[in-house]
Amino acid sequence: MYEHRKQRLAPMRVFYLRILKNILYAGVIIFVCLVIGITGYHYTGNVPWLDSLHNASMILSGMGPVVEMKTVAAKWFSSFYALFSGVVFITNIGIILAPAIHRIFHRLHLESDGEPGK
């Protein structure tokens, strides 16, 4: 996906495009997960659309639930959605930081070979 360790360090323009691309990927993932949460809360918990958006947003961001779930189905969905959201949050951090971490390690490897990192 990125340059091999024996290749030169990518120019800054390429690096910035990688970061932008990964932020867009992460945004799409968050949007899809938000839609899953909104529809799940709306249909399993009989929660209005705006409150479903609010609750899904709070869970997905790691802040916690806002609306109390009263039905058994809503409690099951809320439990699994909370676990799912935690994994999505951590995954998105990895997606966003991947280009920067790769660049740091690549630069360190180039410098250890005696080649100047650019």
BAGUMI-775193 format. One record per residue (C-alpha): x, z, y; residue in three letters. Coordinates in steps of 0.2 Angstrom, whole numbers, padded with zeros to 4 digits, always signed. Example, Ala and Ser with C-alpha at 12.3 -4.5 7.8 and 13.67 -1.06 7.14 Angstrom:
2
+0062+0039-0022ALA +0068+0036-0005SER 
***
This chain:
118
+0000+0000+0000MET +0014+0005+0012TYR +0032-0001+0013GLU +0043+0003-0002HIS +0057+0015+0001ARG +0070+0001+0001LYS +0061-0008+0015GLN +0063-0005+0033ARG +0052+0007+0043LEU +0036-0002+0049ALA +0035-0005+0067PRO +0024+0007+0078MET +0010-0006+0080ARG +0008-0007+0061VAL +0009+0012+0060PHE -0005+0014+0073TYR -0016+0001+0064LEU -0014+0010+0048ARG -0020+0026+0056ILE -0035+0017+0064LEU -0039+0009+0047LYS -0038+0026+0038ASN -0049+0035+0052ILE -0062+0021+0050LEU -0062+0024+0031TYR -0064+0042+0033ALA -0078+0039+0046GLY -0087+0028+0033VAL -0085+0041+0020ILE -0092+0055+0031ILE -0107+0044+0036PHE -0111+0041+0018VAL -0110+0059+0014CYS -0120+0064+0029LEU -0134+0052+0024VAL -0134+0059+0006ILE -0135+0077+0014GLY -0149+0072+0026ILE -0160+0063+0012THR -0156+0077+0000GLY -0162+0091+0012TYR -0177+0081+0018HIS -0184+0077+0000TYR -0179+0093-0010THR -0182+0106+0004GLY -0196+0098+0014ASN -0185+0100+0029VAL -0189+0089+0044PRO -0177+0075+0047TRP -0168+0082+0063LEU -0166+0099+0054ASP -0159+0090+0039SER -0146+0081+0050LEU -0142+0098+0057HIS -0140+0107+0041ASN -0130+0092+0032ALA -0118+0091+0047SER -0115+0110+0047MET -0112+0110+0028ILE -0101+0094+0029LEU -0090+0101+0043SER -0088+0118+0034GLY -0098+0128+0046MET -0111+0134+0034GLY -0130+0132+0031PRO -0143+0133+0045VAL -0160+0131+0037VAL -0165+0143+0023GLU -0169+0133+0007MET -0185+0140-0001LYS -0188+0128-0017THR -0177+0129-0033VAL -0173+0110-0031ALA -0167+0113-0013ALA -0156+0127-0018LYS -0148+0117-0032TRP -0145+0102-0020PHE -0138+0114-0007SER -0126+0122-0019SER -0120+0105-0026PHE -0119+0097-0009TYR -0109+0112-0002ALA -0096+0110-0016LEU -0096+0091-0014PHE -0094+0093+0005SER -0078+0104+0003GLY -0070+0091-0008VAL -0075+0077+0004VAL -0068+0087+0019PHE -0051+0089+0010ILE -0051+0071+0004THR -0054+0065+0022ASN -0040+0075+0029ILE -0028+0067+0016GLY -0034+0050+0020ILE -0032+0052+0039ILE -0014+0060+0037LEU -0008+0049+0023ALA +0000+0036+0035PRO +0009+0049+0046ALA +0015+0059+0030ILE +0022+0043+0022HIS +0031+0038+0038ARG +0039+0055+0039ILE +0045+0054+0021PHE +0050+0036+0023HIS +0061+0040+0039ARG +0069+0055+0030LEU +0073+0044+0015HIS +0081+0030+0026LEU +0091+0043+0036GLU +0098+0051+0019SER +0103+0033+0014ASP +0114+0032+0030GLY +0102+0019+0038GLU +0095+0023+0055PRO +0076+0026+0055GLY +0067+0016+0068LYS 
***
